[in-house]
Amino acid sequence: MGFAMRLIIALLILIFAGLQYQLWGSDHGVRGVWRMSKVTAQQRTENGVLTERNEALRAEVLDLKHGSDAVEERARSDIGMVKPGETLFQVVRARDESGQDSQ
């Protein structure tokens, strides 16, 4: 083999090694694909949770728009409203001298 052939083979080996590094070692190769797969899986999980929350909120909004029971329940629980003729009893726990609720 002549010098030119050895030079071409050495050059091809260097190019091959560089391509292998880009494929396996860089963020634009296999490692980047693995990382993005993990990020995608995490995002899908988070999207599922948020979708469930959105569906619950959507159902609550529809109930508030079309049902008086939901409005009444909200008024009773959030601001303590009572119907005429009802009596509201509020239980307050006594505090001991340290400021803690007593059992």
C-alpha positions in Angstrom: 0.0 0.0 0.0 1.2 3.4 -0.8 1.3 6.5 1.3 -1.8 8.0 -0.4 -3.8 4.8 0.4 -2.8 4.9 4.0 -3.6 8.6 4.2 -7.1 7.9 2.8 -7.7 5.0 5.2 -6.6 7.1 8.2 -8.8 10.0 7.0 -11.8 7.6 6.7 -11.1 6.2 10.2 -11.1 9.7 11.6 -14.3 10.6 9.9 -15.9 7.4 11.0 -14.8 8.1 14.7 -16.2 11.6 14.5 -19.5 10.4 13.2 -19.7 7.7 15.9 -19.0 10.4 18.6 -21.8 12.5 17.2 -24.2 9.6 17.1 -23.5 8.2 20.6 -22.0 11.1 22.6 -23.5 14.4 21.6 -26.9 15.9 22.6 -28.0 15.7 19.0 -27.6 11.9 18.8 -28.9 8.9 20.7 -28.3 10.5 24.1 -30.4 13.5 23.1 -33.2 11.2 21.9 -33.1 9.3 25.3 -33.3 12.5 27.2 -36.1 13.9 25.1 -38.0 10.6 25.5 -37.8 11.0 29.3 -38.9 14.6 29.2 -41.8 13.7 26.9 -43.0 10.9 29.2 -42.9 13.4 32.2 -44.9 16.0 30.2 -47.5 13.4 29.2 -48.0 12.5 32.8 -48.3 16.1 33.8 -50.7 16.7 30.9 -52.9 13.8 32.1 -53.1 15.3 35.6 -54.0 18.7 34.2 -56.6 17.3 31.8 -58.3 15.6 34.7 -58.3 18.9 36.7 -59.7 20.7 33.7 -62.5 18.2 33.2 -63.4 18.6 36.9 -63.4 22.4 36.6 -65.5 22.2 33.4 -68.0 20.0 35.1 -68.2 22.4 38.1 -68.7 25.4 35.8 -71.5 23.7 33.9 -73.1 22.7 37.2 -72.8 26.3 38.4 -74.3 27.7 35.2 -77.2 25.2 35.1 -77.9 24.1 38.6 -79.0 26.0 41.6 -77.9 23.2 44.0 -74.2 23.9 43.2 -74.6 27.6 43.8 -76.3 27.0 47.1 -73.7 24.5 48.1 -70.9 27.0 47.2 -72.7 29.8 49.2 -73.1 27.6 52.2 -69.5 26.3 52.3 -67.6 29.3 51.2 -69.4 32.2 52.9 -71.6 30.5 55.5 -75.0 31.5 54.1 -78.1 29.9 55.5 -81.7 29.7 54.3 -84.4 31.6 56.0 -85.7 29.7 59.0 -82.4 27.7 59.4 -80.1 28.1 62.4 -76.3 27.9 61.9 -74.3 26.4 64.8 -70.6 27.1 64.6 -68.3 25.0 66.8 -65.2 26.8 68.0 -62.5 24.8 69.8 -61.2 26.3 73.1 -57.5 27.1 73.1 -55.2 26.3 75.9 -52.6 28.8 77.3 -50.0 28.0 74.7 -52.3 29.0 71.8 -52.8 25.4 70.7 -56.3 23.9 70.1 -57.3 21.7 72.9 -58.6 18.2 72.2 
